[in-house]
Amino acid sequence: MNQKLITLVVAIFLACTIAVSPTSAKVVFEDVATTDATYDEIQYLIDLGAIQGALINGKSFYLPKQSVTRGQAAKMVVISAGGKPLTVSQSSYTDLKAGTEFSTYVERARTLGYFQTTSGKFYPNEALTREEMSYVLTKAFTINPDNFKDYEMPFKDISSSNTYAPYIKALYYSGIAQGYLGNYSPKSSVTRAEFASFVARSKSDKYRLPLPQQAEKVDTNQVIGLIAVTTDALNLRTAPNATSTILGKVNTGGKLSVYAIEGSWLKVSYQGQYAYINKSYAKFLEQDGNAIGAATKSVTANETLNLYYKTSSSSKKIGSITTGTKLSVYKEISGYYLTIVNGLPGYIIKSSTTDVHSSTTPSAPSDTNGNSGTVTSTTAKVTVGGLNMRDSATTNGKVLKSLSKGTMLTVHSISGYWANVSVGGVTGYVNKSYIKLINQSGSSVKNRIIILDPGHGGKDPGAVSSGETEKAIVLKVGSLVRQKLEAAGAKVYMTRTGDTYPTLEQRVAFTKNNFGEIYVSVHVNSATSSSAKGTETYYNVSTGDQYEEDQKLAKYINSEIVTNANMTNRGVKEGPFYVIKNMIIPSVLVELGFISNTEDRQKLVNDKYVEIYAQAIYKGIVDYYAK
């Protein structure tokens, strides 16, 4: 049977069986899983008697990915809105025969004004478009577009001249329909699964999306900084969280004005409205757009100082500095110093400071992200043999001492990749990649810089099985690990916080740019044989003995996952994966389980086990630092 004939047969089945009375037996569709995003909405419409689906080879199918036709939409909407079929002796449309089941619902929809038609034809077998849907739903469920006439159009691809613009806006602000990346895609067809969701949301508040707020107008007088994006395809979101709507994307080097710092998010302006980006993927610039160079000296504040956005006391005040605070100076401009306070660059009045003169014990300079400061109650263990201690925080510094593996150091401060340490009466600098930082009190991970890398993403779904994707599973697990680590005081950076695709090279560069101290890449396994199952964790053997730290980290994490998630233990193994092969710091790649194995897959997509996996990785990291 050719494809066209199959499609025709399915269409006939759908036409004959799409609606049943609310008293019909419960329908179970073979192609709608309880875990599907639209499952509840489809069940709701079944209960309303609006859908039944198609009977194929004795089994019921909903065909959720097929486009909903105009005829099917008329039937679903009339029934869902509480209407009754209307039988006429002569069809109002030349392409629809009077007396047929579809005709009765289309005729009722016509009398109620649900559809716009001008040619004398209804086109019942053509796919319903997203813009047509907006008109149908607002009319069927009495959503008044006039209530939103003064609201801004949220979609870039909908002009004010579009006939459907008022109806599209009404659906958006009523929590019924959203767009993607700032577009509505009005000419795109609507799938049967999507239409079930849209109808359910229109009918019942229970299924509606969180109501969007009108975009706040950008006040350019409130700018506090300027940043450059450090990764490609960075998501700009409507709110400071990884689940909010994506407004657009910006690539490496893109510059954005900053209006506020909200936790790990920056509030920026984008195309005339506020948006949020994760600050892990941005680097602050000077106010004129130039990169901030190295610190040239240090000063202390003689009094309480204001931090200004520009070199003028009449410009916006963006911070305050208490008397006696030590500050790094990056540039002097017209009687002002450029400094960084809590990660935010700004200007202070030069005459209100005093230079800090160097002493026999060097102090650590700040990096351009302002990551300076004394580290108290912290020691470090040298993890390689022959580590050089230098007299300055540079590879050109004079070697003061060669340290053997296992040597314990007192840590005074950390800046970028350099730690200011002392041992045996000698104080100097070592590259922190070759030491393990150990907190002497409190949380073992407090102030540790940890890089989490949820594998794949964006165009690369990773392993796929039964509709589940590796990229979605590992992002969920990684996000939970981040929450746990941050709650324990760690500084956590994720290579991706949404459905984006950083290249392997970008993931390595991201780790180095954020001065990572350990790196954990999270993945899901797959095999041609469905019997393969279990957890395994990889490390890479590098030159020297640094890889022993990778092994330890891998063992702690692998053991926690196997024990707590009751996984088959496939062991800790050496692997040549690019991301761990090209790291200097302790780095591991975790394969949680096999998506191709039924038992493992059921755990990987179960929220209870997602929490267990995240807790296990978190505990493994904590144990690594604590022992």
LUMPA-910261 format. One record per residue: z, x, y of N, C-alpha, C in turn; residue in one letter. Coordinates in steps of 0.001 Angstrom, whole numbers, plus 500000, padded with zeros to 6 digits. Example, Ala and Ser with C-alpha at 12.3 -4.5 7.8 and 13.67 -1.06 7.14 Angstrom:
# LUMPA-910261
507800513190494310507800512300495500507800513200496700a
507080512850497750507140513670498940507870512900500030s
# end
This chain:
# LUMPA-910261
500000500862498809500000500000500000500000500899501243m
499025500724502146498982501622503302500086501290504303n
500276502229505282501392502118506214501303500866507066q
500114500498507543499957499324508401500371498054507652k
499982497992506345500317496808505556501822496722505348l
502461497876505091503914497902504920504608497404506185i
504136497893507338504722497472508616504586495976508815t
503408495427508448503171493993508598504128493190507708l
504313493646506474505206492951505545506641492940506073v
507095494117506577508450494206507130508608493274508312v
507568493216509172507621492345510349507746490887509937a
507021490514508872507095489124508391508488488814507862i
509066489763507109510423489573506610511403489389507761f
511266490241508801512168490165509941512014488856510675l
510754488402510807510501487138511511511150485979510777a
511169486048509470511681484936508679513193484987508497c
513793486179508628515200486282508248516101486804509341t
515601486933510559516393487597511593517631486827512000i
517670485511511847518838484742512269519340483849511148a
520650483680511106521282482772510154522362482010510886v
522897481011510269523985480266510907525267481066510808s
526202480852511755527457481608511746528264481406510474p
527980480386509707528764480133508502528194480842507283t
527084481614507470526466482298506340527394483356505767s
527126483740504533527920484780503885527771486092504637a
528798486929504529528787488225505212527615489069504732k
526871489627505680525700490437505350526089491903505361v
525694492637504351525914494083504290524560494754504253v
524264495556505233522978496241505316523050497602504646f
522027497904503866521964499188503172521812500351504150e
521223500088505312520913501163506262521828501165507476d
522968500495507399523957500520508484525308500906507871v
525720502155508107526979502652507558528144502253508461a
529324502168507893530508501808508688530817502853509741t
530287504061509569530527505129510540529472505165511650t
528446504330511541527398504314512578527967503835513902d
527440504393514982527947504084516316527815502614516669a
526806501935516103526565500526516456527036499551515374t
527798500031514417528216499179513301528978497939513774y
529974498126514634530796496988515066529971495953515822d
529057496425516668528231495502517447527295494699516539e
526731495361515540525852494665514593526635493605513817i
527848493954513380528675492983512669529022491793513570q
529242492069514846529563491004515806528396490022515915y
527181490548515979526013489675516083525744488927514782l
526089489532513667525995488814512382526919487602512423i
528138487808512912529104486717512986528632485609513919d
527866485988514943527322484983515860526137484241515250l
525618484763514148524448484168513520523153484642514130g
523222485755514908522043486224515635521143487124514807a
521667487766513786520840488660512969521229488540511498i
520210488768510661520446488871509227519726490084508662q
518541490365509177517803491517508707516697491134507748g
516261492117506985515146491906506058515601492135504624a
515089491317503720515389491465502302514237492214501645l
514503493432501184513473494277500589513960494728499209i
513206494374498190513561494717496807514973494266496467n
515333493080496961516624492500496623517786493024497437g
517536493904498411518602494462499234518339494153500707k
519431494010501465519311493681502891519247494951503736s
518282494962504645518119496079505565518059495552506995f
518667496316507923518581495945509332517467496702510055y
517061497854509518516018498701510118516384499054511551l
517543499705511731518082499947513075517229500845513962p
516398501705513362515620502644514167514274502087514602k
513910500917514053512654500312514480512811499684515857q
511724499631516611511760498995517929511918497492517760s
512742496894518616512892495447518591511696494837519327v
511098493805518755509945493169519398510414492108520391t
509505491673521249509832490641522226510216489330521532r
509539489019520426509868487810519690511255487888519069g
511568489030518441512893489210517850513975489158518925q
513703489791520062514672489813521155514958488402521666a
513896487579521784514078486207522254515019485450521323a
514819485617520049515635484915519058517094485372519100k
517309486689519129518666487232519148519424486802520397m
518737486832521534519405486515522795519715485025522905v
518767484185522519519000482739522598520214482359521751v
520276482850520519521391482513519629522698483107520154i
522669484377520587523887485034521070524435484364522313s
523543483857523156523970483199524392524365481743524158a
524273481261522916524699479906522588523608478864522691g
522347479293522786521234478356522910520753477835521568g
519921476781521622519350476169520422517829476295520461k
517178476328519292515716476407519268515096475151519872p
513896475282520394513183474163521015511813474013520353l
511566472863519714510287472617519063509371471873520029t
508151472409520160507157471775521043505907471460520223v
505144470479520684503905470121519979502763471040520358s
502828471631521554501782472555522000502436473806522578q
502043474952522069502643476212522493502339476505523952s
503307477082524622503122477496526017502348478803526110s
502103479443524962501448480750524949500295480745523951y
499210481370524338498013481379523490498162482256522260t
499132483195522277499310484109521141500509483721520275d
500996482491520413502144482067519630501913480633519150l
501877480430517841501587479127517261502802478213517333k
502595477000517833503677476030517931504189475668516543a
505507475457516452506108475047515194506643476179514356g
506232477412514631506770478552513875508197478824514350t
508955479535513515510361479789513865510481480584515163e
509674481630515319509727482409516559509387481531517758f
508398480639517561507965479783518664509129478966519213s
509981478479518355511075477616518818512060478372519711t
512279479656519404513205480440520219512531480971521486y
511253481323521380510518481774522552510392480632523563v
510120479419523059510003478267523955511338477987524657e
512444478130523927513744477937524550514006479023525596r
513649480273525260513828481363526215512997481123527476a
511800480518527296510951480232528459511612479210529376r
512159478150528797512785477112529634514022477638530359t
514660478644529782515857479230530395515525480386531343l
514247480777531389513820481835532307514218483228531894g
514308483474530578514754484780530097513683485863530216y
512402485493530214511311486476530210510379486210531393f
509766487294531874508728487177532893507367487252532203q
506554486204532319505206486202531741504242485626532769t
503039486213532848502062485756533852500673485533533287t
500391486029532094499025486010531577498737484848530620s
499709484015530356499523482957529366499787483416527956g
500159484695527815500508485249526512501958485719526535k
502587485695525358503979486167525266504069487565524650f
503081487966523868503078489257523163504328489398522281y
504530488495521350505771488479520558505966489688519657p
504872490362519278504996491500518354505025492848519054n
504971492841520388505052494098521128506510494498521332e
506728495807521393508098496318521554508643495940522928a
509904495553522965510592495264524223510919496578524912l
510617496690526189510921497919526931512310497825527554t
512822498967527985514165499002528579514217498229529898r
513122498267530654513145497516531916513070496007531651e
512264495588530666512212494172530299513569493701529795e
514220494548529032515535494213528502516520493907529622m
516447494671530721517388494466531820517251493063532398s
516015492574532494515777491227533022516296490178532040y
515973490360530761516361489395529733517877489220529684v
518609490326529657520059490248529495520762489689530729l
520299490078531909520940489540533110520735488035533205t
519564487555532799519297486114532843520063485369531759k
520072485915530542520694485227529414522209485152529538a
522809486176530127524270486227530176524805486121531606f
523973485549532481524335485236533880525043486392534590t
524415487544534534524894488710535286524106488730536593i
524758488535537703524090488353538991523758489694539644n
522475490046539754522108491319540383522533491408541843p
522673490274542508523074490296543917524457490899544114d
525280490865543066526624491446543172526584492961543311n
525421493549543006525310495011543010524234495510543978f
523774494636544861522642494982545730522967496133546681k
524241496287547045524616497359547970525012498641547249d
524952498614545917525300499809545142524111500768545104y
524418502050544954523356503046544869522685502987543498e
521372503216543477520653503299542202521038504614541516m
521587504559540302522063505783539642520967506574538928p
519746506026538840518705506662538035517572507206538907f
517207508447538631516171509115539427514781508525539200k
514548507933538027513201507445537695513009505955538004d
513935505364538738513808503958539143513743503900540671i
512569503581541202512401503487542646512785502092543126s
513004501978544427513389500677544986512264499660544860s
511021500141544668509877499233544547509702498685543129s
510463499210542178510379498737540800510923497314540731n
510115496394540212510503494987540124511817494802539376t
512062495662538413513242495506537567514467496241538118y
514330496960539231515420497789539752516743497029539906a
516767495826540490518056495123540641518726494806539309p
517916494510538292518468494135536986518985495369536235y
518266496473536391518705497732535772520039498161536373i
520141498078537695521376498441538387522527497538537948k
522244496248537762523282495305537337523820495654535954a
522920496029535026523375496408533683524231497668533728l
523832498620534543524563499888534625525980499658535153y
526094498982536272527408498793536887528255497737536172y
527670497042535210528429496089534392528895496722533080s
528566498001532858528996498680531639528204498297530416g
526924497938530622526092497502529491525087498566529078i
524475499252530026523452500252529715523683501517530527a
523343502635529934523404503927530596522034504591530534q
521890505677531237520685506479531125521013507790530449g
520117508767530621520333510093530063519809511117531049y
520669512046531418520322513095532382519809512491533688l
520419511392534103520072510791535377518838509919535352g
518237509717534173517037508878534044517321507646533187n
516580506562533478516742505324532719515640505145531678y
514496505782531876513341505663530974512916504206530815s
512467503568531894512214502123531882511116501677530921p
510128502516530664509004502116529810509272502386528331k
510377503037528024510691503328526623511067502049525894s
510753502018524600511113500853523798512593500908523429s
513111499780522979514515499657522592514585499497521082v
515389500308520410515522500159518960516377498933518643t
516297498498517410517079497329516999518586497628517055r
518962498871516743520382499241516841520837499205518295a
520020499780519179520368499787520602520465498363521151e
519515497516520773519508496165521317520737495383520851f
521177495635519623522402494991519140523580495369520025a
523648496658520406524727497110521289524632496458522654s
523420496428523214523241495857524551523603494372524577f
523200493639523548523510492202523485525017491993523319v
525643492783522438527087492643522216527865492942523496a
527446493975524219528125494309525474527943493205526507r
526765492612526530526494491534527480527318490294527157s
527510490035525880528219488840525427529737489000525520k
530244490190525186531692490380525083532147491645525812s
533195491502526621533759492659527327534309493700526357d
534637493266525149535214494167524157534321495370523892k
533007495162523977532073496227523607531504496973524817y
531937496617525996531349497237527196531794498679527376r
530949499425528023531241500807528359532229500837529521l
532937501956529708533799502071530898532954501834532150p
533450501029533060532669500693534245532487501916535133l
531249502237535466530995503387536338531418503087537764p
531805504116538456532154503977539860530957504379540709q
530885503835541893529834504260542808530024505732543134q
528936506433543194528997507862543499529622508078544876a
530641508941544915531286509277546178530340510127547023e
530233509791548288529335510541549164529873511943549389k
528987512916549316529375514313549443529698514637550898v
530862515232551128531269515684552459531155517208552495d
530108517706553091529844519152553088530892519949553863t
531718519266554645532777519965555384533937520362554472n
533922519865553232535027520129552315534718521225551295q
533630521962551483533271523046550563534358524123550569v
534755524584549386535758525646549281535197526920548660i
533966526858548168533415528051547541531976527859547103g
531390528943546626530016528947546143529988529682544820l
529299529114543821529250529758542510527809529921542046i
527627530866541117526352531025540416526604530706538951a
525719529948538361525841529567536955525471530762536080v
526207530951534975526021532136534131525408531830532767t
524941530589532563524305530239531296523200529222531545t
522269529113530632521180528145530782521614526764530296d
520970525743530861521165524345530456522625523917530547a
523299524335531612524689523929531821524730522469532264l
525529521659531582525623520239531901526410519990533183n
525879519112534023526617518601535173527041517182534810l
528338516906534862528870515639534361529503514811535479r
529681513535535201530224512620536205531736512735536339t
532403513343535372533858513468535389534252514782534730a
535469515275534988535892516568534445536314516512532985p
535381516125532122535625516150530679534283516215529963n
534327516650528713533096516914527963532460515661527377a
533060514494527583532487513263527050531873512375528129t
532000512769529382531458511949530473529936512075530542s
529318511194531312527859511131531407527288512412532010t
526164512876531452525473514056531965524523513629533080i
524716514190534272523847513884535409522596514752535423l
522708515951534927521590516883534935522005518207534338g
521126519173534416521397520506533885520967521556534907k
521607522710534857521251523809535746521246525096534927v
520334526013535272520167527235534492520844528439535134n
520828529544534404521437530784534873520936531151536277t
521869531498537145521517531899538508521532530764539508g
521552529523539015521605528377539921522886528403540739g
522774528135542038523938528184542922524378526770543301k
525690526560543271526258525253543577527460525409544493l
527611524488545431528790524480546293529952523850545542s
531144524409545722532341523936545030533243523212546022v
533790522056545576534646521240546431536091521167545938y
536304521482544680537664521464544137537671522154542786a
538848522666542408539061523204541069540040522270540382i
539600521641539293540430520688538568540608521170537129e
541669521941536914541901522508535592540798523488535235g
540117523234534128539037524128533694537673523666534210s
537676522752535197536435522200535731536304522468537222w
535069522633537659534762522774539076534038521523539552l
534496520986540676533823519849541295532760520403542238k
531504520075541973530383520636542730529509519498543262v
528543519847544087527583518843544551526240519075543868s
525585517953543516524307518020542809523469516818543213y
522330517097543828521396516048544246522097514940545035q
522945515366545984523566514427546896524784513710546372g
525286514090545194526506513472544687527388514512544023q
528650514154543804529578515073543157529333515096541652y
529551516243541077529430516416539639530446517474539212a
530583517655537905531562518620537390530895519567536387y
531279520836536468530839521819535483532065522546534945i
531945523046533736533018523840533160533018525213533827n
534158525605534379534201526837535170534029528106534328k
534080527958532998533841529123532137532418529643532287s
531515528780532788530101529148532863529655529378534318y
530594529789535158530265530008536565530998531238537087a
530414531848538105531021533015538724530988532816540232k
532147532973540889532198532780542329531454533893543061f
530840533508544160530095534424545013530771534525546379l
530307535491547175530716535494548573530154534252549250e
530706533906550403530267532710551115528788532771551486q
528240533996551675526826534140552027525908534178550807d
526474534010549612525662533951548397525520535253547651g
526080536344548183525990537634547506527081537761546436n
526811538593545444527796538838544396528981539593544977a
530168539328544440531374540020544889531467541355544158i
531599542429544900531659543756544301533054544106543816g
533265545382543562534555545851543078535560545906544232a
536841545793543891537888545895544901537901547303545487a
538117547393546798538113548698547480539516549218547755t
540480548298547857541872548703548082542776547495547890k
544087547713548077545056546623547983545867546543549262s
546300545326549604547148545112550779548253544133550406v
549285544073551240550311543055551075550335542183552315t
550720540910552117550777539964553230552058540182554023a
551938540375555361553105540587556223553834539278556525n
553148538169556311553685536841556608552943535832555742e
553325534577555854552583533548555135551173533457555717t
550172533607554859548781533662555319547990532462554823l
547010532070555620546037531077555192544834531783554583n
544293531200553550543042531675552963541938530763553477l
540944531357554135539887530571554769538576530683553993y
537763529609554075536467529609553413535499530581554087y
535572530680555411534717531584556175535567532530557017k
534916533492557642535618534467558478535917533876559845t
536714532824559858537120532161561094538352531318560805s
539329531395561701540550530609561506540312529126561752s
539127528784562265538782527374562466538030526793561267s
537704527635560284537015527134559090538020526495558145s
537543525900557076538414525160556162539444526085555507k
540693525639555509541765526350554821541697525989553339k
541548526970552468541380526700551036542528527226550186i
543535527819550833544674528315550083545736528866551003g
546891529199550398547999529754551164548609530895550376s
549063531933551087549577533141550448550952533440551018i
551932533649550163553299533881550622553500535335551058t
554493535531551896554831536868552405555129537817551239t
554575539044551343554822540061550333553859540056549166g
552970539062549103552002539003548004551022540178548088t
550800540823546959549841541929546891548457541368546586k
547466541794547365546108541261547242545090542380547125l
544053542137546347542939543074546271541930542749547364s
541391543757547997540418543585549078539039543996548570v
538045543116548760536690543381548274535709543726549391y
536038543319550621535147543589551745535893543306553038k
535510544035554093536052543777555428534925543281556328e
535141542142556991534122541556557864534786541042559142i
534461541634560260534883541145561585536370540812561666s
537208541729561212538643541514561309539241540677560196g
538443540374559166538917539593558018538687540397556737y
539556540151555757539379540730554431538927539637553460y
537959539972552613537600539112551494538536539432550339l
539238538415549843540151538606548724539959537454547739t
540689537480546649540614536414545644542024535957545313i
542245534650545420543560534072545140543398532973544104v
544080533140542966543977532155541869542527531891541483n
541729532954541469540337532834541053539387532377542133g
539901532045543335539061531515544405538919532535545529l
537690532986545835537501533948546920537620533279548286p
538161534017549234538284533522550598538658534668551526g
538922534336552780539150535364553802540536535232554412y
541184536394554642542477536458555309542341537350556540i
543245537166557493543208537968558724543742539364558430i
542953540361558715543279541748558407544578542194559065k
544768541813560329545925542297561095547254541765560568s
547207540794559671548441540234559106548777540845557757s
548172541999557454548409542674556172548740544139556387t
549282544754555346549583546186555356548959546817554126t
548300547955554311547682548642553187548732549109552184d
548387549031550897549240549561549845548751550961549525v
549628551949549727549225553332549462549428553664547996h
548524554466547462548576554814546044549807555635545731s
550301555520544514551462556280544050551087557026542788s
552041557718542217551742558482541007551431557571539834t
551937556351539884551626555404538824550532554474539303t
549327554556538722548226553738539212548466552261538932p
547887551406539779547949549970539556546565549471539227s
546508548395538477545216547892538008544507547110539095a
543219547394539340542466546599540293542123545245539698p
541819544280540561541382542967540088539915543019539723s
539504542191538746538076542012538521537578540938539482d
536285540694539502535717539777540488536052538322540219t
536725538058539107537200536692538866538659536543539273n
539219537602539849540603537523540294541598537554539159g
541238538187538042542112538179536875543073539363536893n
543760539559537993544726540641538063546123540078537893s
547108540949537807548485540476537728549266541230536692g
550562541302536860551416542018535940551610541219534662t
551535541885533552551782541253532265553156541690531804v
554101540781531763555469541142531403555724540870529932t
556682541585529381557115541395527992555955541471527014s
555012542372527288553872542525526401553732543979525978t
553516544151524678553208545488524167551833545425523530t
551375546560523052550070546590522400550082547631521297a
549286547355520257549135548300519159547695548786519134k
547519550089519114546177550676519067545559550364517709v
544316549868517710543692549425516454542609550372515934t
542363551471516640541384552477516189541976553864516385v
541427554821515694541873556187515875541128556865517014g
541817557752517755541173558528518810540841557734520063g
541650556734520408541412555942521617541806556752522853l
540901556858523802541165557629525017541971556824526034n
543034557448526556543748556902527711543253557673528930m
542798556938529970542178557576531137543023557371532392r
542712558170533415543498558098534653543009557001535597d
541899556341535256541394555223536061540673554244535138s
540487553039535651539893551967534834538382552068534807a
537883553160534249536452553398534124536212554421533023t
535062554346532397534754555317531338534520556712531899t
534419556828533220534272558138533856535611558774534197n
536699558008533981538019558532534301538411559698533411g
539267560537533936539744561708533197540593561263532007k
540360561873530841541130561546529645542510562190529743v
543548561344529743544929561839529829545521562096528454l
545059561335527471545688561408526155544779560747525136k
544772561217523905544060560579522812545090559914521910s
544906558605521696545912557834520977545497557583519536l
546418557702518631546121557471517224546308555997516875s
545669555573515812545761554192515359547217553844515042k
547651552674515498549011552214515243549988552559516339g
549587553383517305550461553735518422550839552478519204t
552122552334519531552587551194520314552634551569521794m
552146550659522639552039550900524075552802549842524852l
553308550226526016553856549257526958552737548843527906t
552527547532528054551442547029528906552006546611530256v
551417547153531325551854546808532685550983545713533291h
549687545814533101548777544807533651547431544921532955s
546630543858533111545302543823532517544313543345533561i
543188544016533666542130543603534577540790543778533869s
540099542652533654538832542743532943539053543295531554g
538325544368531218538484544968529896539450546151529897y
540147546382531017541038547532531104542496547103531147w
543316547801530373544758547566530359545451548801530913a
546371548566531850547190549647532406548427549765531514n
548555550876530797549590551024529775550319552359529947v
551436552474529233552148553755529223552709554017527831s
552818555294527514553410555732526255553839557185526423v
555036557510525945555517558892526019555552559451527418g
555866558620528421555966559093529790554637559220530511g
553543558875529849552216558954530461551703557534530715v
551183557307531932550620555997532275549140556150532570t
548349555226532050546901555298532276546230554022531840g
544940554110531563544149552930531229543474553099529878y
543430551978529121542680551953527873541820550690527853v
540721550740527104539886549558526926540617548597525992n
540872547382526469541701546453525692541020545974524406k
539708546234524255539027545842523024539582546587521817s
540244547717522065540722548567520971542239548539520839y
542858547502521412544290547313521225544544545845520883i
545631545610520190546051544239519901547253543942520785k
547102542975521685548153542623522625549191541749521935l
550450542088522116551534541409521398552578540939522402i
552758539630522494553798539083523373555161539251522713n
556118539739523465557443539990522910558340538759522905q
557923537719523624558702536485523642557763535309523908s
558233534120523563557431532927523809556242532822522863g
555232532092523302554036531864522481553284533165522236s
552859533368520997552141534606520658550747534645521262s
550228533474521689548870533442522241548855533241523753v
550015533193524392550045533001525841549294534125526546k
548393533735527439547571534657528243546505535399527444n
546388535128526148545320535759525380544000535054525708r
542941535847525801541618535303526126540842535135524821i
540652533881524445540072533564523132538740532844523335i
537722533304522655536388532702522734536147531867521488i
535858530584521688535504529695520580534018529372520675l
533328529489519568531873529291519558531483528240518524d
531383526953518936530857525941518019529379526222517768p
528993526445516543527629526873516233526556525858516580g
525319526378516690524118525547516884524221524740518183h
523745523487518193523797522656519392522427522414519990g
522315521351520792521066521035521465519934520816520486g
518852521583520675517665521438519838517899521875518395k
518995522581518142519298523095516808520476522325516216d
520221521364515302521320520563514749522158521299513716p
521657522458513237522340523126512145522082522394510841g
523026522474509912522878521781508632522990520267508845a
522173519523508092522135518059508230522194517422506844v
523001516361506746523065515619505481523605514217505741s
522928513204505166523367511810505269523599511383506713s
522748511859507605522842511473509003523873512255509805g
524630513121509169525632513925509868525056515299510195e
525468515849511346524946517152511770526066518171511953t
525720519409511624526678520496511790527100520647513248e
526121520535514166526429520780515577527484519817516103k
527460518557515661528434517565516129529810517813515534a
529851518167514244531130518390513565531872519571514177i
531171520698514344531857521907514813532261521811516284v
531507521034517085531909520846518485533215520056518547l
533332519074517687534550518258517651535745519109517232k
535556519912516188536645520776515714536989521815516791v
535970522465517351536201523494518354536938522976519569g
536589521770520016537240521184521188538727520934520928s
539055520515519706540460520302519357541228521626519279l
540584522665518741541229523983518689541536524453520108v
540574524244520985540777524652522390542001523958522994r
542103522648522779543245521908523322544565522488522822q
544621522807521561545853523322520967546201524708521516k
545206525564521622545441526916522133545857526897523600l
545174526060524392545519525985525812546930525427526003e
547320524490525155548678523943525236549718525024524937a
549316526044524170550214527155523836550106528293524838a
549316528093525898549249529091526963548081530051526915g
547181529885525944546030530790525844544974530437526888a
544165531420527238542995531195528082541789531090527150k
541228529904527066540187529642526063538860529360526749v
537805530004526257536452529764526751535580529368525569y
534803528290525753533902527828524694532460528116525091m
531679528615524142530276528930524432529477527692524753t
529912526550524260529310525266524653530371524181524559r
530329523255525518531276522143525529530554520810525364t
529247520870525201528447519670524992527306519983524049g
526312519109524012525186519276523085524116520168523713d
524451521436523886523529522428524447523272523515523414t
522276524360523688521940525416522728521934526785523404y
523089527465523443523081528867523873522460529720522764p
521624530674523128521062531574522125522164532474521584t
521869533155520484522861534084519928523188535177520935l
522163535652521638522377536691522651523263536177523787e
523054534929524174523867534340525249525319534166524820q
525534533867523561526912533706523073527662535039523115r
526966536111522756527581537443522817527849537834524270v
526863537605525134527018537943526555528137537120527189a
528230535853526823529274534977527347530656535528527001f
530801536003525776532079536565525336532445537795526163t
531478538655526389531745539876527157532011539570528626k
531268538624529183531442538284530597532809537666530891n
533408537053529868534722536433530045535856537289529490n
535539538553529172536536539537528745537326539057527525f
536586538472526554537222537936525361538014538980524596g
539100538525523950539951539414523156539795539164521657e
539499537911521277539045537623519918537959536554520023i
537113536486518994535983535544518968535981534822517629y
535899533474517673535861532671516447534664531728516521v
533707531913515617532536531052515546532753530040514418s
532540528747514724532830527681513762531523527068513262v
531374526983511961530140526480511348530454525565510165h
529404524922509674529451524109508462528357524627507537v
528666524721506271527764525319505290526830524276504666n
525803524741503971524894523866503239524253524670502115s
523879523978501060523240524651499925522273523688499246a
521301524257498533520345523417497802521030522683496662t
522069523284496117522837522640495052523986521854495670s
524089520572495379525146519735495938526519520048495346s
526557520897494306527845521237493696528568522338494468s
527846523081495311528471524143496100529433523525497110a
530670524038497137531652523478498067532704524526498397k
533490524241499455534599525118499797534455525826501124g
535498526563501472535598527281502753535437528776502540t
534698529408503445534592530865503429534543531356504858e
535057532554505088535124533121506434534584534543506409t
533723534850507389533018536135507420533514537034508549y
533445538330508278533669539362509296532558540378509141y
532447541300510075531413542327509986532045543708510040n
531582544600509187532104545963509174531383546785510233v
532147547257511202531587548079512281531962549539512065s
531438550382512929531751551811512844533240552028513067t
533839552919512316535262553178512458536087552163511694g
537329551991512132538234551128511384538613549858512140d
537883549534513222538183548332513997538031547059513166q
537125547077512169536849545877511378538082545376510628y
539098546225510480540296545788509774540976544637510518e
540870544616511843541424543509512623540619542231512371e
539304542370512241538452541225511909538879540640510563d
539115541512509595539536541072508260540830540276508319q
541794540797509072543091540123509173542934538738509790k
542183538669510876541966537381511545541281536398510595l
540278536877509867539547536025508920540475535511507815a
541348536378507308542246535983506220543239534919506673k
543784535094507869544754534116508368544106532735508528y
542919532704509122542246531420509355541809530789508046i
541183531586507189540680531058505915541814530483505068n
542934531201505023544078530763504225544626529428504732s
544717529269506041545241528028506613544335526841506280e
543022527037506385542090525947506097542155525547504630i
542085526542503758542104526269502307543372525520501906v
544505525970502432545797525379502053545958523970502601t
545671523792503883545999522520504529544928521442504345n
543661521846504194542597520864503972542261520727502496a
543011521450501652542809521404500199541352521693499845n
540849522809500375539469523211500143539381524260499042m
538270524287498348537999525368497396537911526675498178t
538583527698497718538627528979498434537466529875497988n
536473530013498843535345530888498545535567532306499079r
536711532495499748537127533831500123536697534316501494g
537195535505501818536844536212503049535815537266502692v
534696537276503421533563538104503025532970538851504216k
532308539945503905531552540657504937530208539958505122e
529798539786506367528522539129506655527825539758507843g
526481539824507821525728540510508879525292539589510021p
526033538510510282525615537540511291525586538175512687f
524576537840513451524343538485514751525561538424515658y
526170537249515766527243537083516748528465537940516442v
528803538129515161529965538963514853529572540435514701i
528323540669514425527844542051514301527778542742515644k
527578541965516709527383542553518036528611542413518937n
529757542220518346531025542174519080531844543426518816m
532563543860519830533514544963519650534881544406519277i
535238543290519858536542542674519625536600542047518231i
537807541758517720537927541076516428537150539759516451p
536224539597515501535320538446515513535094537944514095s
535131536616513931534924536033512611534014534811512726v
533371534473511614532546533277511520533085532433510377l
533534531205510707534176530325509740533188529262509264v
533043529140507955532270528051507347533286527062506775e
533477525924507464534540524985507107534365524395505711l
533132524031505378532856523395504101531373523101504002g
530951522499502896529528522242502661529184520790502987f
528320520610503977527877519266504344526995518674503245i
526451519547502399525579519114501295526373518649500077s
527690518823500117528549518383499014529292517118499439n
529255516098498614529828514800498988531309514897499341t
532093515596498526533536515704498755533829516427500070e
533155517562500279533365518314501522532905517508502736d
531732516868502597531178516119503732532112514993504163r
532716514315503210533633513230503546534810513744504364q
535231514958504103536308515554504901535802515980506278k
534615516573506328534083517114507575533863516050508636l
533588514810508212533303513741509181534483512783509339v
535591513107508698536783512262508775537706512804509866n
538089511946510817538905512396511947540221513027511506d
540783512517510408542034513086509894541830514552509513k
540723514843508832540475516216508403539962517090509539y
539270516499510485538862517265511672540103517824512362v
541134517009512464542408517455513030543030518560512177e
542946518416510848543507519437509944542757520754510099i
541421520706510151540635521928510339541018522616511648y
541117521821512721541443522389514039542834523015514038a
543797522308513446545159522837513383545203524118512557q
544408524171511483544390525360510620543824526573511355a
542737526375512102542167527494512865543145527952513936i
543739526981514613544751527304515633545893528119515019y
546419527630513889547555528320513246547158529712512777k
545926529859512281545465531180511858545426532168513007g
544993531710514166544948532579515352546360532944515792i
547243531957515813548639532207516188549264533222515243v
549038533036513940549596533965512954549050535381513152d
547774535485513486547173536811513708547907537552514817y
548191536866515893548857537519517024550352537726516795y
550926536893515906552378536953515713552799537993514680a
551839538464513857552230539352512756551602540722512878k
# end
